[in-house]
Amino acid sequence: MPFLTKKLDNRSMDVRTPSAAGAESALLWESDGYRPSRGLEGGVEVPGFGQSIPRRLCGSDECMSTWTVPWRNRRRPTFEGQWGCSGRCVLAMVRAAMSRELGEGEAGMAAAPHRHRVPLGLVLLAQGWITHPQLRHALESQRVNGRGRIGDWLVAECGLEAEQITRGLSLQWSCPVLSVRGFVPEAMALVMPRVFVEEFGLLPLRVVGLRILYMGLEDRLDASAALAMEQMAQLKVESGLLDSAQFREARRQLLQCDAVETKMETAVSTTALAARVTAILEQKQPVASRLVRLHQYYWLRIWLESGATGKSGTLPKNGEDVQDYVFSIGGRA
């Protein structure tokens, strides 16, 4: 019995005979598919969704070998819908994903995006909800005390309603005002690690039509977080603002619920992080996994068994057979 098994190479076809070429082309056609790096169609592929690939091709563009050990599982580990035929190939796939997520470079990770927004006070003034003297008084109170948001001072000093501040913020950010109707904290606690809820003020609210995830925020939108969540959950994310009182109460309820098991780790460099992610994939042998960057963090979610997801995208149906790893680079955490 041979110690090595021949594997298919997706960069060349057997053209010895027309029939052989046709069979190989058909096999490659069934396995290949358009996988955009940022599109919802190219996301996590979890077995159990009716997809069956009898013979897997290595997903690494750097794979040059045509042999693989016979005991290598052809379903695990799977990273971003691709199988790695060896630890070296899995590492290459992880590095490619990190390069994609890093974007313009490490130096830009902590940089705050530059926004051109009409100040909230001018928005409220244009709506006729406040007067010039009220705005000047609120700004002076904020300056003297050196703290607080202008909206809070308008409520405290000028008698505005909190609902008016939320409506003004929605005009400022050109987004809807959401409600907590349909919010189930036990289910939404599984959507993302708690650190993102606590640190960035992200609050998953509900899934509508099995394809749209609504995410609430208190006073501003976060486009990069919404994009990362779309890639991880394979759902369209719609963001909007919540009334401060509703937001804080819903967040309190969510943080009291059980979430997916999460491990926080720090890596000294992106090279060390790629090696660590590869080691986790090789050790855990997940049927699916995905890596995204959310501000200064890298978020790795792994699905350990088929059927770990529910009906909505790749969201977990419970906390079993799913694990989260949240990494920071150096001292950025």
DAMOBEL-V662815 format. One record per pair of residues at least 4 apart in sequence whose ideal C-beta (glycine too) atoms are under 7 Angstrom apart, sorted by the first residue. I is the first residue (numbers start at 0). J is the second residue. If there is no record, write none. Layout:
I/J  I/J
//
This chain:
3/66  3/68  4/67  4/69  5/65  5/66  6/65  6/66  6/67  6/84  7/54  7/56  8/65  9/27  9/56  12/20  12/23  12/24  12/27  13/19  13/20  13/23  14/20  15/19  16/20  17/21  18/22  19/23  20/24  21/25  22/26  23/27  24/28  25/29  26/30  27/31  30/52  30/56  34/41  34/80  35/40  35/41  36/41  36/99  39/229  39/233  41/80  42/80  42/230  42/233  42/289  43/79  43/80  43/233  43/287  43/289  43/313  44/50  44/77  44/80  44/287  45/286  45/287  45/302  45/305  45/307  45/308  45/313  46/50  46/74  46/286  46/305  47/305  47/306  54/73  55/73  55/82  57/62  57/82  57/83  57/84  57/88  58/81  58/82  58/83  58/92  59/83  59/88  59/91  59/92  61/88  61/91  62/84  62/88  67/71  67/84  71/84  72/284  73/82  74/82  74/286  75/284  75/285  75/286  76/83  76/89  76/280  76/281  76/284  76/285  76/288  77/81  77/82  77/285  77/286  77/287  77/288  78/83  78/89  78/92  78/93  78/280  78/288  79/96  79/289  81/92  83/88  83/89  83/92  84/88  86/90  86/277  86/281  87/91  88/92  89/93  89/277  89/280  89/281  90/94  90/273  90/274  90/277  91/95  92/96  93/97  93/273  93/276  93/277  93/290  94/98  94/273  95/99  96/100  96/290  97/101  97/269  97/272  97/273  97/290  100/290  100/291  100/292  101/105  101/269  102/107  103/107  105/269  108/295  109/295  109/331  116/171  117/121  117/122  117/171  119/123  119/149  119/150  119/167  119/168  119/171  120/124  120/134  120/138  120/149  121/125  122/126  122/167  122/170  122/171  123/128  123/129  123/167  124/129  124/131  124/134  126/167  128/159  128/163  129/133  129/134  129/153  129/157  129/159  131/135  132/136  133/137  133/157  134/138  135/139  136/140  136/156  136/157  137/141  137/149  137/152  137/153  137/156  137/157  138/142  138/149  139/143  140/144  140/152  140/156  141/147  141/149  141/152  147/151  147/152  148/218  149/153  150/154  150/164  151/155  152/156  153/157  153/159  153/164  154/159  154/161  154/164  159/163  159/164  161/165  161/242  161/243  161/244  162/166  162/242  163/167  164/168  165/169  165/176  165/240  165/242  166/170  166/176  167/171  168/172  168/218  168/240  169/174  169/175  169/176  169/240  172/219  172/220  172/240  174/220  174/238  174/239  174/240  175/239  176/239  176/240  177/204  177/213  177/215  177/239  177/240  177/241  179/204  179/245  179/249  181/205  182/187  182/204  182/205  182/249  183/187  184/188  184/252  184/253  184/256  185/256  187/203  187/204  187/253  188/253  188/256  188/257  188/258  189/258  189/259  189/314  189/315  189/318  190/203  190/232  190/314  191/195  191/196  191/201  191/203  191/228  192/258  192/261  192/298  192/323  192/325  193/197  193/254  193/258  193/261  194/198  194/325  195/199  195/201  195/293  196/201  196/202  196/250  196/253  196/254  199/221  199/224  199/294  200/216  200/217  201/214  201/216  201/221  201/224  202/214  202/215  202/216  202/246  202/249  202/250  202/253  203/212  203/214  204/213  204/214  204/215  205/213  206/211  206/212  206/234  206/311  207/211  207/213  209/310  209/311  210/234  210/235  211/234  211/235  211/237  212/228  212/232  212/234  212/236  213/237  213/239  214/225  214/228  214/236  214/238  215/239  215/240  215/241  215/246  216/220  216/221  216/238  216/240  217/241  217/243  217/246  220/238  221/225  222/226  223/227  223/294  224/228  224/293  225/229  225/236  225/238  226/230  227/231  227/291  227/292  227/293  228/232  228/236  229/234  229/235  229/236  230/291  231/289  231/291  231/298  231/300  232/312  232/313  232/314  233/312  233/313  234/311  234/312  241/245  241/246  242/246  243/247  244/248  245/249  246/250  247/251  248/252  249/253  250/254  251/255  257/318  259/315  259/318  259/321  259/322  259/323  260/318  260/322  260/323  261/323  261/325  262/324  263/325  264/275  264/324  264/326  265/327  265/332  266/271  266/272  266/275  266/326  266/328  267/271  267/329  268/272  268/328  269/273  269/328  270/274  271/275  272/276  272/297  272/326  272/328  273/277  274/278  275/279  276/280  276/290  276/299  277/281  278/282  279/283  279/299  279/324  280/285  280/288  283/301  283/303  285/301  285/302  285/303  286/302  286/303  286/304  286/305  287/302  288/299  288/300  288/301  288/302  289/300  290/297  290/299  291/298  292/296  292/297  293/298  295/327  295/331  296/325  296/326  296/327  297/326  298/323  298/325  299/324  300/321  300/323  301/322  302/307  302/308  302/320  302/321  303/307  303/320  303/321  303/322  304/320  307/315  307/320  307/321  308/313  308/314  308/315  308/316  309/314  309/315  309/316  315/321  327/331  327/332
//
